[in-house]
Every structure is written in C-alpha cells, then in structure tokens.
C-alpha cells in the first residue's frame, strides 16, 4: 500500500512539473505577464497551458536577451521579438511559425531548418555574415537589411517575391532561380556587376550606393520604380522599360540619358551627373523633375506641361522658357547663368529659388502664391513685391538694392537682406518677422518697435550708432558687430543666448539681466571693465582687443572657449573654469598663470606676456601650444604628449627636451638661448615644419635620423649639428665657411660630406701636414683649429688674407700664387 501511494505521488508531481514552462529571462516573463499569459510576480515559470495553444506572440522592445521557453509555444504562427538583445535563439520546436520578426537584435547565427512553414522573415539589423535558408522554401518575403552578409544562397527560395538585402557586404548574388521577385532592394552593398535577366517580374528595383558601371535591364520590362543612384554608371539603356514611373539615377557619371521610350515617367531624378543635354519631349507625364548639378546649357520643357516641381540648379543654363509650365509650384534654378527669367504664366509657384544667377530684374507681379523666395547673389537694383503678400520667407542677399518696400508683406517671418546698399528700411508693418538679417548695408537707423516677435537679429556691418530693442524681449540671437555703438541698453533682452557686439566703440556694457547668454563676443571695443558674475550660462567668451586690466570669471564655470587676448591683464584666475578647452590669453602683461585645474585645455595661447615659468604638467590634452615671446628659460612638456603644434620662439630656453612629444607636427623654437635640443621622439618624419634659427649657442640637435634631418630640417643655424647619440654631441666642430676648402678636406678624407660648413675638430686638430693647393679656396677660415700642423701648402688659390696665429708649430708654409694682401704669422 505504501509503494502504491508513493508511485501515485511521484506521478502527480511529475504531471505538475510538466504543466509549467521555465522562463529564465525576467524581461521575457514580464512581457508575458503584461500580455496576461502569466500572473503574479516574476518567478521564472509560466503555466504551459497558457501558452501552448497561442498562435500569435509580440514581445518586441522588452529588453529580452534569452528566449528560453519559447519551445513550448508550439502553436505559434506569428512571432515578433524584434528590438531586443537576443544573441542566440532556438526555434526548432516552433514548426508552425509562418511570420517571424527578429529584427534589431544581436544574432549572428540562426538555425531555421525545422521552420519550413515560414513565409515572412525579418532578420534586419543583426550581425549575420551568412544565412542558411535552404529549408525555408515557402518564404515569400525576406528582409535581411543592415547585417554583415557577404555570401548568400537563395537557390531553393524560389517563392520569394519581396527581397531586401540592403546595407550588407554583398559583391555577388545569384538570383537566377528567384523568378518570382517583384520588389528587390540591394542598396548599400558592393556590387560591380549584377545579372537580373531571369527576374522578369520585378516591379520595384533599388540598387543605389553600389559600384555598378553598367547594368542590363532589357528583360525587366515590368519595372515601375527604379533607383540606381550613387553608382558609377556612364550610360543606361531603358528602352525596354516602358512601364517606369519613378526613376532615380542621381550621383552617377552619366553623360547622356535616353528616356524617350519612358512615356509613363512622372518622377525623374538625374542629379549630379555629367549630362550636357536632355531630351524630355516624349515624357509628357513628368510632374517632378530633378536635374540639378549637371552641365546642361539648355532645357526644353515645352511638352512637359504637367511639371509641378523643377530642380535644375547648378547647371550652365543661360535661358529657360517655362511659359507653358503653368502648374509649377516649386522652381529651383539657382547657380546658373540666367540673365532674365519670365514667370508671367507661372502663377501657381509657391517656392522660388533663383539665387546665384545674373539677373538684373525680376517681375513677380503675377506670382501671388509665392511663400518662399530666394534671389540671393544676383544683380538686382530693385524688387517689387507689392503683389506677393503671401511671402513668409524672403532672401535677397548679395544684390544691389538701395531700397525695398515690404510694407504689404505682412506675413513675412524670415527676412534676409545682407550685403546690399540699403540706407533705410521700414519694417513697421512686418510684425510677424522672427528672423531678420540686414547686415552689411549702410543703415544709420533701424526702428524695430513693432517687430516684437524677432528672435534672431543680425545688423552687423552697418553705420548704426544707436538701437532701441527694449521691446524685443524674445530676442535669443543678436549680432551688431562692426557698427558705431558707444552704448547699448540690453536690460529688457533677458532671453539673449548669442550676443555679438565686436568692433564697436563700447566703453561699458551691462549684462546683469542677460543671464541666458551662452556665447558672447565683444572683441575690439574700448571696455575697461566687464562684470560677468550673473552670466553663469556662458560657454564661449571673446573679449580680445579691449582695455581690460582685470576680469573675474569665478562664476562662469561653464566656459569652454575663452579669448582675452590683447588686453592689459596682469593676473587671471581660472581655478573655477575647469571646462575650458580653448584658451587665448596672448598679448597681456601676465607674469604668472596657474592652469593646474584646467585639464581639458586642447588649444592654449599664452604668447606675448611676461611669463618666466609655466607649469603644464596637468594639461595633458593640449594639442596646440603657443608660448612665444615670453621670458621662459625652461618648460617641461614631458606630460604633454598630445602636442601637435608648438610655438616657443622668442624666449630664453636653453637645453630643451621634446623626446616624449611623439605627436609633433610643427615646431618653432627660434630666437632662444638653446644649447641642445632633443627631438628624438621616434616620429621625426611627422614633423613637417621646424625652425630653430637664431640660437647662436645651439650646437647639438638630437634627431631620430641625421640623414633625414639634414634633408628636411633646414631652418637651423650654421653652428647647429644634427646628431643621433649623446656621444656625438661631446664632439666639437670647426666652422669651414668656404665650400672649396671643405671639399678639399672631404677629398683628403678629413671630412665625411656632404658639404655642410663644418668639420669635426677631432679629425683635424691632430693633422701635421695639409696640402690644399690648386683648389680655388678664397677663405681659409677654420685653419686655426689645425693646431698640430707643421707643414701647410695652400698655393695656387684665391686667398687675400691668411691668419696663422694659432698654428704655432708650423715649420713649412707654401702660399705662392694667391692674392694675399695680409699674412699674419706673428706667433709662428
């Protein structure tokens, strides 16, 4: 009886255990709880009865990394677990699945051999390099875009109708068996050739961003949409593809394009090619035409009366007849050579861009629907916009306007008139303007009292002496550079973030209410003081070329870019400004500067001060360093290994070591007091510019390669010598300015060459006999170090003087046939 009871208990326990499914991933189980397939708290299991009859499951974007337990969902026909973190997945038990979405996971392998019922498969945005789908013959839709696939066999997948393999690494693909394909996307791969001759059912074809130089589509007569942009096509035959409606051949190298048979075309994109002509006479259905950035000199649109959008900018058009294109709404023909443009019949135009042409006049009286107008960079002296009351955006920069009446254009929100010759401008009715640019004109006054909506104002490079912007309280950007302001009231402009007042005559500036300022530029004024204590949001500050003697930045802890150059600062405390990356304090009167807290600095200019010491040991991020014109006699840059551009000229540096500075590209250390310079950083070939001139005591420059330095580092004094070892530096040199004298020594084996104006003293000061006769020497400077000579023959040369005072052991001298006027041998 006890045995029977035990068996029953074990049977029941086993039965109970079989009724739950283990779900180890808590995010997976939480998703099931959210769907009502599990109850209570996450405990690692779910009742099997709740899931084994489920036909559809969506657990996308739930942070799932483990789908263990999915095997008990045996009835599933539709599974979506996209947007998770799956790296492995076992679906061998889920044989009923027809629709499977695994997109945006971390899968690189997947066994679907048991899932023969799949018809729709999405594996996009994973890490697959190859796929085995040989068993999945029922697939009609396959999306495997954004993987790393470089090989793929689809020979058994003959049912595929929709195939997306874009953004992979495919260079070859055999689709000869896939004759059912209707939509094919192979964009962003590496195809240089592609055979689609058997794929006659294709209606939508995209192969943009590949390496195709040619493509045969003669059998693909069903194509409706075709995108071949970003390839290397020089020609394209579409004579058989008469069904095409949308064609994109942008960014190729087409010199001609025959689309005479493509009469169904409604959209043509042929931008950025080499077309010099284009025949559109049969393409009467075109509504959208993009042919910009070609070499077209003419464009006949007389039969293309359906066009609504025309982009033909960046060509060589000198004229354009669009009188028959009355339904045009968007016209862009900028950067051509148009001198005239008749728009009288184009009354539907909404967006017009004709900038960078040679227009001297433009009649827009019939174009009352225009909302966006850009006529920048022409030669307009006047512009009548009285009928164009719908305009919201107007750009007329770089023209010759002396006046402009926009009193009727009350819907204007953006107005850009910079670089004209305006002396006055009435904006009293333009109350909707938010963006206004009237810079580089000749305005002496500007009334903005009614323009309270303005958020961005640029009026730089005018003749303004005053400006009342007290009512413009929503201003966030204000540029008044290069005017004649001596004062400016900004007390009500509390929203300003970008303020540019440089090149004026300001002697004072109150920014106490402007706490939102992020970027402040007030260089080239006459400021003697500037209180920035309230401007804690400041990130960029330029106050160079003023008369500041002090500057308190203790509250401006957000500053990253600081230029206080060309002032009269004697001290500067930057201890709280730890975010600074670009610092320019040049041309002041600083005697000391503590940058220990400014570890983020990458660009530093402290030139033209009175610094005697500078500690940069903590500033390891510096790449550009300017310390020229100070009084430094030493500078340790051993920690500053990121330096690329180094300017140290006009100091008092003596021995200097740059062996740790492996990133050096340019070095200027001229006009110092150097005795040695160590450039042995292992990267001398990256040093493209080097100047060490005007260091009269510099005899030793240590380099990686003397041969390389002799050829490439020419800006050094004649007394300086390139060396590779410390031992070489211990050797003294004798200067030999006469090239013929040095060549004679080379010929005698006393110098190694090439001629460099010097010779090792140790190689000559032991010589007892020297014969340099008949060698065209005119200067025997250097002979003084031949101290052991007993015999000297310098006959038959061009010597005019000869000093042998140091050659005290000479017993024999032959100097006939020269041009001597003096001979000094008084110590001989």
FISEVEX-990595 format. One record per residue (C-alpha): residue in three letters; x, y, z. Coordinates in steps of 0.5 Angstrom, whole numbers, plus 500, padded with zeros to 3 digits. Example, Ala and Ser with C-alpha at 12.3 -4.5 7.8 and 13.67 -1.06 7.14 Angstrom:
BEGIN
ala525491516;ser527498514;
***
This chain:
BEGIN
unk500500500;unk506505502;unk509503495;unk503505491;unk502511495;unk509513493;unk508512486;unk502516485;unk505522489;unk511522484;unk506521478;unk502527481;unk509531482;unk512530475;unk505532472;unk505538476;unk512540474;unk510538466;unk505544467;unk510550468;unk515552463;unk522555465;unk523563463;unk529565466;unk530572463;unk525576468;unk524581462;unk521576458;unk517573463;unk515581465;unk513581458;unk508575458;unk505578465;unk504584461;unk500580456;unk496576461;unk499570460;unk502570467;unk500572473;unk503575480;unk511577480;unk516574476;unk518567479;unk522564473;unk516560470;unk509560467;unk504555466;unk505551460;unk497551459;unk497559458;unk502559452;unk502552448;unk496554444;unk498561443;unk498563435;unk501570436;unk506573440;unk509580440;unk515581446;unk518587442;unk522592445;unk522589452;unk530588453;unk530581453;unk537577452;unk534570453;unk528567450;unk529560453;unk522557454;unk519559447;unk520552445;unk513551449;unk510556445;unk508550440;unk502553436;unk506560434;unk505562427;unk507569428;unk512571433;unk515578434;unk521579438;unk524585435;unk528590438;unk531586444;unk538584446;unk538576443;unk545573441;unk542566441;unk535563439;unk533556439;unk526555435;unk527548433;unk520546437;unk516552433;unk515549427;unk508552426;unk511559425;unk509563419;unk511570420;unk518571424;unk521578426;unk527578429;unk530585427;unk534589431;unk538584436;unk545581436;unk544575433;unk550572428;unk547565427;unk540562427;unk538555425;unk531555422;unk532548418;unk526546422;unk521552421;unk519550414;unk513554414;unk516561415;unk513566409;unk515572412;unk522573415;unk525579418;unk532579420;unk534586419;unk539590424;unk543584427;unk550581426;unk549576421;unk555575416;unk551569412;unk545565413;unk542558411;unk535559409;unk536552404;unk530549408;unk525555408;unk523554401;unk516558403;unk519564404;unk516570400;unk518576404;unk525576406;unk528583410;unk536582412;unk538589411;unk543592416;unk547586417;unk554584415;unk552579410;unk558577405;unk555571402;unk548568401;unk545562397;unk538563395;unk537558390;unk532554394;unk528560396;unk524561389;unk518563392;unk521570394;unk517576392;unk520581396;unk527581398;unk531587402;unk539586403;unk541593403;unk546595407;unk551589407;unk557587404;unk555583398;unk559583392;unk556577388;unk549574389;unk546569384;unk538571383;unk537566377;unk532562381;unk528567384;unk524569378;unk518571383;unk521577386;unk517583385;unk521588390;unk528588390;unk533592395;unk540591394;unk543598396;unk549600400;unk553594398;unk559592394;unk556590387;unk560592381;unk556587377;unk549584377;unk545579373;unk538580373;unk536577367;unk531572369;unk528576374;unk523579370;unk517580375;unk521586378;unk517592379;unk521596384;unk528596384;unk533599388;unk541598388;unk543605390;unk550606393;unk554601390;unk560600385;unk556599378;unk559602372;unk554598367;unk547595368;unk543591363;unk535591365;unk533589358;unk529583361;unk526587367;unk520590363;unk515590369;unk520595373;unk515601375;unk520604380;unk528604379;unk533607384;unk540607381;unk543613385;unk551613388;unk554608383;unk559609377;unk554609371;unk556612365;unk551610360;unk544607362;unk539604357;unk532604359;unk529603352;unk525596354;unk523599361;unk517603358;unk513602365;unk518606369;unk514611373;unk519613378;unk527614376;unk533616381;unk540616377;unk543621382;unk550621383;unk553617377;unk557619371;unk552619366;unk554624360;unk547622356;unk541619358;unk536617353;unk529616356;unk525617350;unk521611351;unk519612358;unk513616357;unk510614364;unk515617368;unk512622373;unk519623377;unk526624374;unk532624379;unk538625375;unk542630380;unk550630380;unk552627373;unk555630367;unk549631363;unk550636357;unk543636354;unk537632356;unk531631351;unk524630355;unk520632349;unk516625350;unk516625358;unk509629358;unk507626365;unk513628369;unk511632375;unk517632379;unk524634375;unk531634379;unk537635374;unk541640378;unk549639378;unk550637371;unk553641365;unk546643362;unk546649358;unk539649355;unk533645358;unk527645353;unk520644357;unk515646352;unk512639352;unk512638360;unk506642362;unk505637368;unk511639372;unk510642379;unk517641381;unk523643378;unk530643380;unk535645375;unk540649380;unk548648379;unk548648371;unk550652366;unk543655363;unk543662360;unk536662359;unk530658361;unk523658358;unk517656363;unk512659360;unk508653358;unk509650365;unk503654369;unk502649374;unk509649377;unk509650385;unk517649386;unk522652382;unk530652384;unk534654378;unk540657383;unk547657381;unk546658373;unk548664368;unk541667367;unk540674366;unk533674365;unk527670367;unk520670365;unk515668370;unk509671368;unk505665367;unk507661373;unk502664377;unk502657382;unk509658384;unk510657392;unk517656393;unk522660388;unk530660389;unk534663383;unk540665387;unk547666384;unk545668377;unk546674373;unk539677374;unk539685374;unk531685374;unk525680376;unk518681375;unk514677380;unk507681380;unk504675377;unk506670382;unk502672388;unk502665391;unk510665393;unk511664400;unk519663400;unk523667395;unk531667395;unk534671390;unk541672393;unk547673389;unk544677383;unk545684381;unk538687383;unk538694384;unk530694385;unk525689387;unk517690387;unk514685392;unk507689392;unk503683390;unk507678393;unk503679400;unk504671402;unk511671402;unk514668409;unk521667408;unk525673403;unk532672402;unk535678397;unk543678400;unk549680396;unk545685391;unk545692389;unk539694393;unk539701395;unk531701398;unk526696399;unk519697400;unk516691404;unk510694407;unk505690404;unk509683406;unk506683413;unk506675413;unk514675413;unk517671418;unk524671415;unk528677412;unk535676410;unk538683406;unk545683408;unk550685403;unk546691399;unk546698399;unk540700404;unk541706407;unk534706410;unk529700412;unk521701414;unk519695418;unk513698421;unk508693418;unk512687419;unk510685426;unk511677424;unk518677423;unk522673427;unk529672424;unk532679421;unk539680418;unk540687415;unk548686416;unk553689411;unk549695409;unk549703410;unk544703415;unk544709420;unk538708424;unk533702425;unk526702428;unk524695431;unk519698436;unk513694432;unk518688431;unk517685438;unk517677435;unk524678433;unk528672436;unk534673431;unk537680429;unk544681425;unk545688423;unk553688423;unk557692419;unk552698418;unk553705421;unk549705427;unk550709433;unk544707437;unk539702437;unk533701441;unk531694443;unk528695449;unk521692446;unk525686443;unk524682449;unk524675446;unk531676442;unk536670443;unk541672438;unk544679437;unk549681432;unk551688432;unk558687430;unk562693426;unk558699428;unk559705432;unk556704438;unk559707444;unk553705449;unk547699448;unk542698453;unk540691454;unk537691460;unk530688458;unk533683453;unk533677458;unk533672453;unk539673449;unk544667449;unk548669443;unk551676443;unk556679438;unk558686439;unk565686437;unk568692433;unk564698436;unk566703441;unk563701447;unk567703454;unk562700458;unk557694458;unk552692463;unk550685462;unk547684469;unk540682467;unk542677461;unk543671465;unk542667459;unk548669455;unk552663452;unk556666447;unk559673448;unk563676443;unk566684445;unk572684442;unk575690439;unk572695443;unk574700449;unk572696455;unk576698461;unk572693466;unk567688465;unk562685470;unk560677468;unk558675475;unk551674473;unk552670467;unk553663469;unk551660463;unk557663459;unk561658455;unk564662450;unk567669451;unk571673447;unk574680450;unk580681446;unk583688444;unk580692449;unk583695455;unk581690461;unk586691467;unk582685471;unk577680469;unk573676475;unk571669472;unk570666478;unk562665477;unk563663470;unk564655471;unk561653464;unk566657460;unk570652454;unk572658450;unk576664452;unk579669449;unk582675453;unk588677449;unk591684447;unk588687454;unk592689460;unk591684465;unk597683470;unk593677473;unk588672471;unk585667476;unk582661472;unk581656478;unk574655477;unk574655470;unk575647469;unk571646463;unk576651458;unk578647452;unk581653448;unk584659452;unk588665449;unk591670454;unk596673449;unk599680449;unk597682456;unk602683462;unk602677466;unk608675470;unk604668472;unk599664470;unk596658474;unk593652470;unk593646474;unk585646475;unk584647467;unk586640465;unk581640459;unk585645455;unk587643448;unk589650445;unk593654449;unk596661447;unk600665452;unk605668448;unk607676449;unk607676456;unk612676461;unk612669464;unk618667467;unk615660469;unk609656466;unk607649469;unk603645464;unk604638468;unk597637469;unk595640462;unk596633458;unk590634453;unk594640450;unk595640442;unk596647440;unk601651445;unk603658443;unk608661449;unk613665444;unk615672446;unk616671454;unk621670459;unk622663460;unk628660461;unk625653462;unk619649460;unk617642462;unk613638457;unk614631458;unk607630460;unk604634454;unk605628449;unk599630445;unk602637443;unk602637435;unk603645434;unk609648439;unk611655438;unk616657443;unk620663440;unk623669443;unk624666450;unk630665454;unk630657453;unk637653454;unk637646454;unk630643451;unk628636451;unk622634447;unk623627446;unk617625449;unk613629445;unk611624439;unk605628436;unk609634434;unk608636427;unk610644427;unk616646432;unk618654432;unk623655438;unk627660434;unk630666438;unk632663444;unk638661448;unk639654446;unk645650448;unk642643446;unk635641443;unk633634444;unk628632438;unk629624439;unk621622439;unk621617434;unk617621430;unk621626426;unk618624420;unk611627422;unk615634424;unk613638417;unk616645420;unk621646424;unk625653426;unk631653431;unk634659428;unk638665432;unk640660437;unk648662437;unk650657442;unk646651440;unk651646437;unk647640438;unk640638436;unk639631437;unk634627432;unk632620430;unk636620424;unk641625422;unk640624414;unk633625415;unk634632419;unk640634414;unk635634408;unk629636412;unk630641418;unk634647414;unk632652419;unk637652423;unk644656425;unk650654421;unk653652428;unk648647430;unk649640428;unk644634428;unk646628432;unk643621434;unk647620440;unk650624446;unk657622445;unk657625438;unk655632442;unk661631446;unk665633440;unk667640438;unk666643431;unk670647427;unk667652422;unk669652415;unk665657411;unk669656404;unk666651401;unk672649397;unk676649403;unk671644406;unk671640399;unk679639399;unk678637406;unk673632404;unk678630398;unk683628403;unk679624408;unk679629413;unk671630413;unk665625411;unk661630407;unk657633404;unk659640405;unk655643411;unk660648413;unk664645419;unk668639420;unk670635427;unk675639430;unk678632433;unk679630426;unk684636424;unk687638431;unk692632430;unk694633423;unk701635422;unk701636414;unk696639410;unk696640402;unk690644400;unk694647394;unk690649387;unk683648390;unk680655389;unk680657396;unk679664398;unk678664405;unk682659410;unk678661416;unk678654420;unk685653419;unk686656426;unk684649429;unk689645425;unk694647431;unk699641430;unk700643423;unk708643422;unk707644414;unk702647410;unk701648403;unk696653400;unk699655394;unk695657387;unk689659391;unk685666391;unk687668398;unk687675400;unk689674408;unk692669412;unk692668419;unk696663422;unk697666429;unk694659433;unk699655428;unk705656433;unk708649431;unk708651423;unk715650420;unk714650413;unk709654409;unk708655402;unk703660400;unk705663393;unk701664387;unk695667391;unk692675392;unk695676399;unk695683402;unk696681409;unk699675412;unk699674420;unk704670423;unk707674429;unk706668433;unk710663429;
***
